[in-house]
Amino acid sequence: MRRSDGEAIHLTLPCGPAAPRLAREALRDVLRNRREDAADATLVASELVTNAVRHSACVPGETITLDARVIGDCVRIAVHDPGRSAEDPHVRGEAPTAGGGLGLRLVEQLARRWGWEQPDGRLVWAELVM
């Protein structure tokens, strides 16, 4: 399911390998009308969705959601997943490897701020200045 009003998007994605690509495409469509360069925001959305797919312990048939909203000169991106991971979201202290470890490090570098909450499941969010 996808809802968009030109400045915001709510997207329900199957929790699987196609989710990051679908998130990037949808966010580009929303931000194209607002800004020419949405590369940082689409990268952050892709990383948050990728982490949700990899670490939420979701099973086939479950979904994750992406919400993004432009507020003034900022875009707020939030990804909600089932939240069954035993680990809280964090930037890895060790050096990234070919197998992972760059996701939240990139989010931390690109976002003005980021964080997570554990309502029903887990919600990881980031705010970027555009």
MODELLER restraints for C-alpha pairs under 7 A, 6 or more apart:
rsr = mdl.restraints
at = mdl.atoms
rsr.add(forms.Gaussian(group=physical.xy_distance, feature=features.Distance(at['CA:1:A'], at['CA:11:A']), mean=5.70, stdev=0.5))
rsr.add(forms.Gaussian(group=physical.xy_distance, feature=features.Distance(at['CA:1:A'], at['CA:12:A']), mean=5.08, stdev=0.5))
rsr.add(forms.Gaussian(group=physical.xy_distance, feature=features.Distance(at['CA:2:A'], at['CA:10:A']), mean=5.75, stdev=0.5))
rsr.add(forms.Gaussian(group=physical.xy_distance, feature=features.Distance(at['CA:2:A'], at['CA:11:A']), mean=4.47, stdev=0.5))
rsr.add(forms.Gaussian(group=physical.xy_distance, feature=features.Distance(at['CA:2:A'], at['CA:12:A']), mean=6.45, stdev=0.5))
rsr.add(forms.Gaussian(group=physical.xy_distance, feature=features.Distance(at['CA:3:A'], at['CA:9:A']), mean=5.57, stdev=0.5))
rsr.add(forms.Gaussian(group=physical.xy_distance, feature=features.Distance(at['CA:3:A'], at['CA:10:A']), mean=5.12, stdev=0.5))
rsr.add(forms.Gaussian(group=physical.xy_distance, feature=features.Distance(at['CA:3:A'], at['CA:11:A']), mean=6.44, stdev=0.5))
rsr.add(forms.Gaussian(group=physical.xy_distance, feature=features.Distance(at['CA:4:A'], at['CA:10:A']), mean=6.44, stdev=0.5))
rsr.add(forms.Gaussian(group=physical.xy_distance, feature=features.Distance(at['CA:6:A'], at['CA:30:A']), mean=5.63, stdev=0.5))
rsr.add(forms.Gaussian(group=physical.xy_distance, feature=features.Distance(at['CA:7:A'], at['CA:30:A']), mean=6.32, stdev=0.5))
rsr.add(forms.Gaussian(group=physical.xy_distance, feature=features.Distance(at['CA:7:A'], at['CA:69:A']), mean=5.92, stdev=0.5))
rsr.add(forms.Gaussian(group=physical.xy_distance, feature=features.Distance(at['CA:7:A'], at['CA:70:A']), mean=5.43, stdev=0.5))
rsr.add(forms.Gaussian(group=physical.xy_distance, feature=features.Distance(at['CA:8:A'], at['CA:30:A']), mean=6.82, stdev=0.5))
rsr.add(forms.Gaussian(group=physical.xy_distance, feature=features.Distance(at['CA:8:A'], at['CA:68:A']), mean=5.44, stdev=0.5))
rsr.add(forms.Gaussian(group=physical.xy_distance, feature=features.Distance(at['CA:8:A'], at['CA:69:A']), mean=4.16, stdev=0.5))
rsr.add(forms.Gaussian(group=physical.xy_distance, feature=features.Distance(at['CA:8:A'], at['CA:70:A']), mean=6.22, stdev=0.5))
rsr.add(forms.Gaussian(group=physical.xy_distance, feature=features.Distance(at['CA:9:A'], at['CA:67:A']), mean=5.59, stdev=0.5))
rsr.add(forms.Gaussian(group=physical.xy_distance, feature=features.Distance(at['CA:9:A'], at['CA:68:A']), mean=5.32, stdev=0.5))
rsr.add(forms.Gaussian(group=physical.xy_distance, feature=features.Distance(at['CA:9:A'], at['CA:69:A']), mean=6.53, stdev=0.5))
rsr.add(forms.Gaussian(group=physical.xy_distance, feature=features.Distance(at['CA:10:A'], at['CA:66:A']), mean=5.80, stdev=0.5))
rsr.add(forms.Gaussian(group=physical.xy_distance, feature=features.Distance(at['CA:10:A'], at['CA:67:A']), mean=4.58, stdev=0.5))
rsr.add(forms.Gaussian(group=physical.xy_distance, feature=features.Distance(at['CA:10:A'], at['CA:68:A']), mean=6.79, stdev=0.5))
rsr.add(forms.Gaussian(group=physical.xy_distance, feature=features.Distance(at['CA:11:A'], at['CA:65:A']), mean=5.53, stdev=0.5))
rsr.add(forms.Gaussian(group=physical.xy_distance, feature=features.Distance(at['CA:11:A'], at['CA:66:A']), mean=5.09, stdev=0.5))
rsr.add(forms.Gaussian(group=physical.xy_distance, feature=features.Distance(at['CA:11:A'], at['CA:67:A']), mean=6.43, stdev=0.5))
rsr.add(forms.Gaussian(group=physical.xy_distance, feature=features.Distance(at['CA:12:A'], at['CA:63:A']), mean=6.43, stdev=0.5))
rsr.add(forms.Gaussian(group=physical.xy_distance, feature=features.Distance(at['CA:12:A'], at['CA:64:A']), mean=5.93, stdev=0.5))
rsr.add(forms.Gaussian(group=physical.xy_distance, feature=features.Distance(at['CA:12:A'], at['CA:65:A']), mean=4.50, stdev=0.5))
rsr.add(forms.Gaussian(group=physical.xy_distance, feature=features.Distance(at['CA:12:A'], at['CA:66:A']), mean=6.54, stdev=0.5))
rsr.add(forms.Gaussian(group=physical.xy_distance, feature=features.Distance(at['CA:13:A'], at['CA:19:A']), mean=5.83, stdev=0.5))
rsr.add(forms.Gaussian(group=physical.xy_distance, feature=features.Distance(at['CA:13:A'], at['CA:63:A']), mean=5.38, stdev=0.5))
rsr.add(forms.Gaussian(group=physical.xy_distance, feature=features.Distance(at['CA:13:A'], at['CA:64:A']), mean=5.34, stdev=0.5))
rsr.add(forms.Gaussian(group=physical.xy_distance, feature=features.Distance(at['CA:13:A'], at['CA:65:A']), mean=5.94, stdev=0.5))
rsr.add(forms.Gaussian(group=physical.xy_distance, feature=features.Distance(at['CA:14:A'], at['CA:61:A']), mean=6.78, stdev=0.5))
rsr.add(forms.Gaussian(group=physical.xy_distance, feature=features.Distance(at['CA:14:A'], at['CA:62:A']), mean=6.23, stdev=0.5))
rsr.add(forms.Gaussian(group=physical.xy_distance, feature=features.Distance(at['CA:14:A'], at['CA:63:A']), mean=4.51, stdev=0.5))
rsr.add(forms.Gaussian(group=physical.xy_distance, feature=features.Distance(at['CA:14:A'], at['CA:64:A']), mean=6.42, stdev=0.5))
rsr.add(forms.Gaussian(group=physical.xy_distance, feature=features.Distance(at['CA:15:A'], at['CA:53:A']), mean=5.57, stdev=0.5))
rsr.add(forms.Gaussian(group=physical.xy_distance, feature=features.Distance(at['CA:15:A'], at['CA:58:A']), mean=6.53, stdev=0.5))
rsr.add(forms.Gaussian(group=physical.xy_distance, feature=features.Distance(at['CA:15:A'], at['CA:60:A']), mean=6.90, stdev=0.5))
rsr.add(forms.Gaussian(group=physical.xy_distance, feature=features.Distance(at['CA:15:A'], at['CA:62:A']), mean=5.82, stdev=0.5))
rsr.add(forms.Gaussian(group=physical.xy_distance, feature=features.Distance(at['CA:15:A'], at['CA:63:A']), mean=4.85, stdev=0.5))
rsr.add(forms.Gaussian(group=physical.xy_distance, feature=features.Distance(at['CA:15:A'], at['CA:64:A']), mean=5.78, stdev=0.5))
rsr.add(forms.Gaussian(group=physical.xy_distance, feature=features.Distance(at['CA:16:A'], at['CA:53:A']), mean=5.98, stdev=0.5))
rsr.add(forms.Gaussian(group=physical.xy_distance, feature=features.Distance(at['CA:19:A'], at['CA:49:A']), mean=6.79, stdev=0.5))
rsr.add(forms.Gaussian(group=physical.xy_distance, feature=features.Distance(at['CA:20:A'], at['CA:46:A']), mean=4.84, stdev=0.5))
rsr.add(forms.Gaussian(group=physical.xy_distance, feature=features.Distance(at['CA:20:A'], at['CA:49:A']), mean=5.49, stdev=0.5))
rsr.add(forms.Gaussian(group=physical.xy_distance, feature=features.Distance(at['CA:20:A'], at['CA:50:A']), mean=5.70, stdev=0.5))
rsr.add(forms.Gaussian(group=physical.xy_distance, feature=features.Distance(at['CA:23:A'], at['CA:45:A']), mean=6.74, stdev=0.5))
rsr.add(forms.Gaussian(group=physical.xy_distance, feature=features.Distance(at['CA:23:A'], at['CA:46:A']), mean=6.38, stdev=0.5))
rsr.add(forms.Gaussian(group=physical.xy_distance, feature=features.Distance(at['CA:24:A'], at['CA:42:A']), mean=5.18, stdev=0.5))
rsr.add(forms.Gaussian(group=physical.xy_distance, feature=features.Distance(at['CA:24:A'], at['CA:45:A']), mean=6.69, stdev=0.5))
rsr.add(forms.Gaussian(group=physical.xy_distance, feature=features.Distance(at['CA:24:A'], at['CA:46:A']), mean=5.94, stdev=0.5))
rsr.add(forms.Gaussian(group=physical.xy_distance, feature=features.Distance(at['CA:27:A'], at['CA:42:A']), mean=6.25, stdev=0.5))
rsr.add(forms.Gaussian(group=physical.xy_distance, feature=features.Distance(at['CA:28:A'], at['CA:38:A']), mean=6.55, stdev=0.5))
rsr.add(forms.Gaussian(group=physical.xy_distance, feature=features.Distance(at['CA:28:A'], at['CA:42:A']), mean=6.60, stdev=0.5))
rsr.add(forms.Gaussian(group=physical.xy_distance, feature=features.Distance(at['CA:31:A'], at['CA:38:A']), mean=6.20, stdev=0.5))
rsr.add(forms.Gaussian(group=physical.xy_distance, feature=features.Distance(at['CA:40:A'], at['CA:110:A']), mean=6.72, stdev=0.5))
rsr.add(forms.Gaussian(group=physical.xy_distance, feature=features.Distance(at['CA:41:A'], at['CA:128:A']), mean=6.93, stdev=0.5))
rsr.add(forms.Gaussian(group=physical.xy_distance, feature=features.Distance(at['CA:44:A'], at['CA:107:A']), mean=5.57, stdev=0.5))
rsr.add(forms.Gaussian(group=physical.xy_distance, feature=features.Distance(at['CA:45:A'], at['CA:77:A']), mean=6.52, stdev=0.5))
rsr.add(forms.Gaussian(group=physical.xy_distance, feature=features.Distance(at['CA:47:A'], at['CA:103:A']), mean=5.22, stdev=0.5))
rsr.add(forms.Gaussian(group=physical.xy_distance, feature=features.Distance(at['CA:48:A'], at['CA:79:A']), mean=6.43, stdev=0.5))
rsr.add(forms.Gaussian(group=physical.xy_distance, feature=features.Distance(at['CA:49:A'], at['CA:79:A']), mean=6.40, stdev=0.5))
rsr.add(forms.Gaussian(group=physical.xy_distance, feature=features.Distance(at['CA:52:A'], at['CA:81:A']), mean=5.92, stdev=0.5))
rsr.add(forms.Gaussian(group=physical.xy_distance, feature=features.Distance(at['CA:55:A'], at['CA:85:A']), mean=5.81, stdev=0.5))
rsr.add(forms.Gaussian(group=physical.xy_distance, feature=features.Distance(at['CA:56:A'], at['CA:81:A']), mean=6.24, stdev=0.5))
rsr.add(forms.Gaussian(group=physical.xy_distance, feature=features.Distance(at['CA:56:A'], at['CA:82:A']), mean=5.94, stdev=0.5))
rsr.add(forms.Gaussian(group=physical.xy_distance, feature=features.Distance(at['CA:56:A'], at['CA:83:A']), mean=5.07, stdev=0.5))
rsr.add(forms.Gaussian(group=physical.xy_distance, feature=features.Distance(at['CA:56:A'], at['CA:84:A']), mean=5.29, stdev=0.5))
rsr.add(forms.Gaussian(group=physical.xy_distance, feature=features.Distance(at['CA:56:A'], at['CA:85:A']), mean=5.02, stdev=0.5))
rsr.add(forms.Gaussian(group=physical.xy_distance, feature=features.Distance(at['CA:57:A'], at['CA:84:A']), mean=5.58, stdev=0.5))
rsr.add(forms.Gaussian(group=physical.xy_distance, feature=features.Distance(at['CA:57:A'], at['CA:85:A']), mean=6.01, stdev=0.5))
rsr.add(forms.Gaussian(group=physical.xy_distance, feature=features.Distance(at['CA:58:A'], at['CA:82:A']), mean=6.28, stdev=0.5))
rsr.add(forms.Gaussian(group=physical.xy_distance, feature=features.Distance(at['CA:64:A'], at['CA:80:A']), mean=5.60, stdev=0.5))
rsr.add(forms.Gaussian(group=physical.xy_distance, feature=features.Distance(at['CA:64:A'], at['CA:81:A']), mean=4.73, stdev=0.5))
rsr.add(forms.Gaussian(group=physical.xy_distance, feature=features.Distance(at['CA:65:A'], at['CA:79:A']), mean=5.54, stdev=0.5))
rsr.add(forms.Gaussian(group=physical.xy_distance, feature=features.Distance(at['CA:65:A'], at['CA:80:A']), mean=5.19, stdev=0.5))
rsr.add(forms.Gaussian(group=physical.xy_distance, feature=features.Distance(at['CA:65:A'], at['CA:81:A']), mean=6.82, stdev=0.5))
rsr.add(forms.Gaussian(group=physical.xy_distance, feature=features.Distance(at['CA:66:A'], at['CA:78:A']), mean=5.76, stdev=0.5))
rsr.add(forms.Gaussian(group=physical.xy_distance, feature=features.Distance(at['CA:66:A'], at['CA:79:A']), mean=4.62, stdev=0.5))
rsr.add(forms.Gaussian(group=physical.xy_distance, feature=features.Distance(at['CA:66:A'], at['CA:80:A']), mean=6.68, stdev=0.5))
rsr.add(forms.Gaussian(group=physical.xy_distance, feature=features.Distance(at['CA:67:A'], at['CA:77:A']), mean=5.79, stdev=0.5))
rsr.add(forms.Gaussian(group=physical.xy_distance, feature=features.Distance(at['CA:67:A'], at['CA:78:A']), mean=5.15, stdev=0.5))
rsr.add(forms.Gaussian(group=physical.xy_distance, feature=features.Distance(at['CA:67:A'], at['CA:79:A']), mean=6.44, stdev=0.5))
rsr.add(forms.Gaussian(group=physical.xy_distance, feature=features.Distance(at['CA:68:A'], at['CA:75:A']), mean=6.74, stdev=0.5))
rsr.add(forms.Gaussian(group=physical.xy_distance, feature=features.Distance(at['CA:68:A'], at['CA:76:A']), mean=5.43, stdev=0.5))
rsr.add(forms.Gaussian(group=physical.xy_distance, feature=features.Distance(at['CA:68:A'], at['CA:77:A']), mean=4.35, stdev=0.5))
rsr.add(forms.Gaussian(group=physical.xy_distance, feature=features.Distance(at['CA:68:A'], at['CA:78:A']), mean=6.29, stdev=0.5))
rsr.add(forms.Gaussian(group=physical.xy_distance, feature=features.Distance(at['CA:69:A'], at['CA:75:A']), mean=5.54, stdev=0.5))
rsr.add(forms.Gaussian(group=physical.xy_distance, feature=features.Distance(at['CA:69:A'], at['CA:76:A']), mean=5.36, stdev=0.5))
rsr.add(forms.Gaussian(group=physical.xy_distance, feature=features.Distance(at['CA:69:A'], at['CA:77:A']), mean=6.75, stdev=0.5))
rsr.add(forms.Gaussian(group=physical.xy_distance, feature=features.Distance(at['CA:70:A'], at['CA:76:A']), mean=6.50, stdev=0.5))
rsr.add(forms.Gaussian(group=physical.xy_distance, feature=features.Distance(at['CA:73:A'], at['CA:129:A']), mean=5.73, stdev=0.5))
rsr.add(forms.Gaussian(group=physical.xy_distance, feature=features.Distance(at['CA:73:A'], at['CA:130:A']), mean=5.49, stdev=0.5))
rsr.add(forms.Gaussian(group=physical.xy_distance, feature=features.Distance(at['CA:74:A'], at['CA:127:A']), mean=6.54, stdev=0.5))
rsr.add(forms.Gaussian(group=physical.xy_distance, feature=features.Distance(at['CA:74:A'], at['CA:128:A']), mean=5.45, stdev=0.5))
rsr.add(forms.Gaussian(group=physical.xy_distance, feature=features.Distance(at['CA:74:A'], at['CA:129:A']), mean=4.41, stdev=0.5))
rsr.add(forms.Gaussian(group=physical.xy_distance, feature=features.Distance(at['CA:74:A'], at['CA:130:A']), mean=5.62, stdev=0.5))
rsr.add(forms.Gaussian(group=physical.xy_distance, feature=features.Distance(at['CA:75:A'], at['CA:127:A']), mean=5.69, stdev=0.5))
rsr.add(forms.Gaussian(group=physical.xy_distance, feature=features.Distance(at['CA:75:A'], at['CA:128:A']), mean=5.40, stdev=0.5))
rsr.add(forms.Gaussian(group=physical.xy_distance, feature=features.Distance(at['CA:75:A'], at['CA:129:A']), mean=6.55, stdev=0.5))
rsr.add(forms.Gaussian(group=physical.xy_distance, feature=features.Distance(at['CA:75:A'], at['CA:130:A']), mean=7.00, stdev=0.5))
rsr.add(forms.Gaussian(group=physical.xy_distance, feature=features.Distance(at['CA:76:A'], at['CA:126:A']), mean=5.80, stdev=0.5))
rsr.add(forms.Gaussian(group=physical.xy_distance, feature=features.Distance(at['CA:76:A'], at['CA:127:A']), mean=4.43, stdev=0.5))
rsr.add(forms.Gaussian(group=physical.xy_distance, feature=features.Distance(at['CA:76:A'], at['CA:128:A']), mean=6.58, stdev=0.5))
rsr.add(forms.Gaussian(group=physical.xy_distance, feature=features.Distance(at['CA:77:A'], at['CA:125:A']), mean=5.48, stdev=0.5))
rsr.add(forms.Gaussian(group=physical.xy_distance, feature=features.Distance(at['CA:77:A'], at['CA:126:A']), mean=5.36, stdev=0.5))
rsr.add(forms.Gaussian(group=physical.xy_distance, feature=features.Distance(at['CA:77:A'], at['CA:127:A']), mean=6.36, stdev=0.5))
rsr.add(forms.Gaussian(group=physical.xy_distance, feature=features.Distance(at['CA:78:A'], at['CA:123:A']), mean=6.54, stdev=0.5))
rsr.add(forms.Gaussian(group=physical.xy_distance, feature=features.Distance(at['CA:78:A'], at['CA:124:A']), mean=5.66, stdev=0.5))
rsr.add(forms.Gaussian(group=physical.xy_distance, feature=features.Distance(at['CA:78:A'], at['CA:125:A']), mean=4.10, stdev=0.5))
rsr.add(forms.Gaussian(group=physical.xy_distance, feature=features.Distance(at['CA:78:A'], at['CA:126:A']), mean=6.52, stdev=0.5))
rsr.add(forms.Gaussian(group=physical.xy_distance, feature=features.Distance(at['CA:79:A'], at['CA:123:A']), mean=5.54, stdev=0.5))
rsr.add(forms.Gaussian(group=physical.xy_distance, feature=features.Distance(at['CA:79:A'], at['CA:124:A']), mean=5.42, stdev=0.5))
rsr.add(forms.Gaussian(group=physical.xy_distance, feature=features.Distance(at['CA:79:A'], at['CA:125:A']), mean=6.31, stdev=0.5))
rsr.add(forms.Gaussian(group=physical.xy_distance, feature=features.Distance(at['CA:80:A'], at['CA:121:A']), mean=6.92, stdev=0.5))
rsr.add(forms.Gaussian(group=physical.xy_distance, feature=features.Distance(at['CA:80:A'], at['CA:122:A']), mean=5.56, stdev=0.5))
rsr.add(forms.Gaussian(group=physical.xy_distance, feature=features.Distance(at['CA:80:A'], at['CA:123:A']), mean=4.31, stdev=0.5))
rsr.add(forms.Gaussian(group=physical.xy_distance, feature=features.Distance(at['CA:80:A'], at['CA:124:A']), mean=6.57, stdev=0.5))
rsr.add(forms.Gaussian(group=physical.xy_distance, feature=features.Distance(at['CA:81:A'], at['CA:121:A']), mean=5.73, stdev=0.5))
rsr.add(forms.Gaussian(group=physical.xy_distance, feature=features.Distance(at['CA:81:A'], at['CA:122:A']), mean=5.42, stdev=0.5))
rsr.add(forms.Gaussian(group=physical.xy_distance, feature=features.Distance(at['CA:81:A'], at['CA:123:A']), mean=6.58, stdev=0.5))
rsr.add(forms.Gaussian(group=physical.xy_distance, feature=features.Distance(at['CA:82:A'], at['CA:121:A']), mean=4.38, stdev=0.5))
rsr.add(forms.Gaussian(group=physical.xy_distance, feature=features.Distance(at['CA:82:A'], at['CA:122:A']), mean=6.24, stdev=0.5))
rsr.add(forms.Gaussian(group=physical.xy_distance, feature=features.Distance(at['CA:83:A'], at['CA:121:A']), mean=4.07, stdev=0.5))
rsr.add(forms.Gaussian(group=physical.xy_distance, feature=features.Distance(at['CA:83:A'], at['CA:122:A']), mean=4.38, stdev=0.5))
rsr.add(forms.Gaussian(group=physical.xy_distance, feature=features.Distance(at['CA:90:A'], at['CA:104:A']), mean=6.81, stdev=0.5))
rsr.add(forms.Gaussian(group=physical.xy_distance, feature=features.Distance(at['CA:91:A'], at['CA:104:A']), mean=5.31, stdev=0.5))
rsr.add(forms.Gaussian(group=physical.xy_distance, feature=features.Distance(at['CA:91:A'], at['CA:105:A']), mean=5.48, stdev=0.5))
rsr.add(forms.Gaussian(group=physical.xy_distance, feature=features.Distance(at['CA:92:A'], at['CA:101:A']), mean=6.20, stdev=0.5))
rsr.add(forms.Gaussian(group=physical.xy_distance, feature=features.Distance(at['CA:96:A'], at['CA:102:A']), mean=5.70, stdev=0.5))
rsr.add(forms.Gaussian(group=physical.xy_distance, feature=features.Distance(at['CA:108:A'], at['CA:114:A']), mean=6.81, stdev=0.5))
rsr.add(forms.Gaussian(group=physical.xy_distance, feature=features.Distance(at['CA:110:A'], at['CA:128:A']), mean=6.87, stdev=0.5))
rsr.add(forms.Gaussian(group=physical.xy_distance, feature=features.Distance(at['CA:111:A'], at['CA:126:A']), mean=5.97, stdev=0.5))
rsr.add(forms.Gaussian(group=physical.xy_distance, feature=features.Distance(at['CA:111:A'], at['CA:127:A']), mean=5.44, stdev=0.5))
rsr.add(forms.Gaussian(group=physical.xy_distance, feature=features.Distance(at['CA:111:A'], at['CA:128:A']), mean=4.58, stdev=0.5))
rsr.add(forms.Gaussian(group=physical.xy_distance, feature=features.Distance(at['CA:112:A'], at['CA:127:A']), mean=5.65, stdev=0.5))
rsr.add(forms.Gaussian(group=physical.xy_distance, feature=features.Distance(at['CA:112:A'], at['CA:128:A']), mean=5.25, stdev=0.5))
rsr.add(forms.Gaussian(group=physical.xy_distance, feature=features.Distance(at['CA:112:A'], at['CA:129:A']), mean=6.63, stdev=0.5))
rsr.add(forms.Gaussian(group=physical.xy_distance, feature=features.Distance(at['CA:113:A'], at['CA:126:A']), mean=5.90, stdev=0.5))
rsr.add(forms.Gaussian(group=physical.xy_distance, feature=features.Distance(at['CA:113:A'], at['CA:127:A']), mean=5.61, stdev=0.5))
rsr.add(forms.Gaussian(group=physical.xy_distance, feature=features.Distance(at['CA:114:A'], at['CA:125:A']), mean=5.54, stdev=0.5))
rsr.add(forms.Gaussian(group=physical.xy_distance, feature=features.Distance(at['CA:114:A'], at['CA:126:A']), mean=4.10, stdev=0.5))
rsr.add(forms.Gaussian(group=physical.xy_distance, feature=features.Distance(at['CA:114:A'], at['CA:127:A']), mean=6.25, stdev=0.5))
rsr.add(forms.Gaussian(group=physical.xy_distance, feature=features.Distance(at['CA:115:A'], at['CA:124:A']), mean=5.88, stdev=0.5))
rsr.add(forms.Gaussian(group=physical.xy_distance, feature=features.Distance(at['CA:115:A'], at['CA:125:A']), mean=5.58, stdev=0.5))
rsr.add(forms.Gaussian(group=physical.xy_distance, feature=features.Distance(at['CA:115:A'], at['CA:126:A']), mean=6.58, stdev=0.5))
rsr.add(forms.Gaussian(group=physical.xy_distance, feature=features.Distance(at['CA:116:A'], at['CA:123:A']), mean=5.47, stdev=0.5))
rsr.add(forms.Gaussian(group=physical.xy_distance, feature=features.Distance(at['CA:116:A'], at['CA:124:A']), mean=4.21, stdev=0.5))
rsr.add(forms.Gaussian(group=physical.xy_distance, feature=features.Distance(at['CA:116:A'], at['CA:125:A']), mean=6.02, stdev=0.5))
rsr.add(forms.Gaussian(group=physical.xy_distance, feature=features.Distance(at['CA:117:A'], at['CA:123:A']), mean=5.21, stdev=0.5))
rsr.add(forms.Gaussian(group=physical.xy_distance, feature=features.Distance(at['CA:117:A'], at['CA:124:A']), mean=6.52, stdev=0.5))
